[in-house]
Amino acid sequence: MTIAVINTSTANIASVLYALDRLGAAYRLVDCPEEAQDCARLILPGVGAAGPAMAALHKSGWVEVLRKETRPLLGICLGMQLLFDYSEESDVALLGLIPGRVERLKSEPKLVWPHMGWNALEAVNSDEPLLNGVEPGARVYFVHGFYVKAGPACQAKAHYGDDITAIARQGYIVGCQFHPERSGAVGAKILENFITNTTSAEARS
Amino acid sequence: MLAKRIIPCLDVRDGRVVKGVQFKNHEDVGDIETLARRYAREGADELVFYDISASPSGKVVEPEWVAKVARAIDIPFCVAGGIRSLDQARARLFAGADKISINSPALENPDFIDELAREFGSQCVVIGMDSRKVDGRWCLHQYTGDPDKMRQAKAQTLDWVKEVIRRGAGEIVLNCMDQDGVREGYDIEQLEAVREVCSVPLIASGGAGAAAHFRDVFERARVDGALAASVFHKGVIAIPDLKSYLDTSGVEVRL
């Protein structure tokens, strides 16, 4: 089973590929949807701003394909945010696969912006397949200045000024606000869960 | 709650990890990949690779070892040293570095900070600062990797902190030069002053010699991370011991 990693031309692509290497997973870095036709699962990585990322996905033909996609899809960091409806950052319409808005994390006094570092995951849905074998309160690495407030699609949250969506899921579409590829053994387990689990959540779709 | 970060810094010269005392007399302490793996395994939260030979001589960090490190470890790392162009930054980020840190080049050309933030996002733009008190004020120093070229910069530290944040810096590493390598504790006074004006993550550097120094800098200067080199490289402090000490002292850490 080959995993397609969608080339968003952003900086964390190499880290995602190396993490898949460490797991012994077969993958292909793909520019356009045609190159991913025989792939069983998709990963949408991304760091940077929502506007340029959406422009790139429109240009490569991914936006239309992802809106009709039926294969399991994992968005990472900005890639997770792109799964939602709208982003305050760049004032741009996103993929609209999961209902919700991306907002700027509030800069409260004494609260450092952006949210950067290892924060604890709090499961909202203990059956979330990505959390299979992950200890409650396990820490993962976050780096982001925008967030999705924990809402109906939130499967795991982290607290930073507000309850932020750490893992979002709608059927076979799932996203991590944190970087599993840079989150040590916990992150590797989460990536492995995405690669290997055929889950009830996916089956429901 | 967000954990305080423990960050071993690996000063790199000619492909080897080295450490000097107050930026001078560098001694070899080991191989980059081996040390990176060891620290990741022991529970380091992040690593910084600082190419101290790069800035003064105009050389740049070689992306080859950046990619090797990115393959080897599964924690974030930052690459610093002689990055003067968007292409040089891009090469390192696309080789797998999570952040790049600039120091002297930012002082030479502050617009470079804006360009980096626009191109790659603030989250990967770290500004390093070498600072010490001169005539009662904290002042920046440039080209600190080479004793012959080191000089005091024009800007004062607190003004520079505010400026780099305005320009899009996503994190600041403050290296307190008077404390560097002497293991007598972090420069709490200077870090507290910088914390007051710093709204982005602040990393303390210079002076760690005992576990209590880490507790002090987290509690008193409210920094987000503490960087250290010699105490880790020489085995004076083991990271698992440090983490459990901080945990029992009430500091939030990743265990």
Interface residues (C-beta under 8 A of the other chain):
Chain A: A11 N12 I13 A14 S15 Y18 A19 D21 R22 V47 G48 A49 S107 K110 V112 W113 P114 H115 M116 G117 W118 N119 A120 R139 Y141 V143 H144 G145 H159 Y160 H179 E181 R182 S183 G184 A185 G187 A188
Chain B: M1 L2 A3 R5 A40 D45 A67 A70 R71 D74 I75 P76 R90 L93 F94 A95 G96 D98 F120 G121 S122 Q123 C124 G170 E171 S199 V200 P201 L202 R222 D224 G225 R254
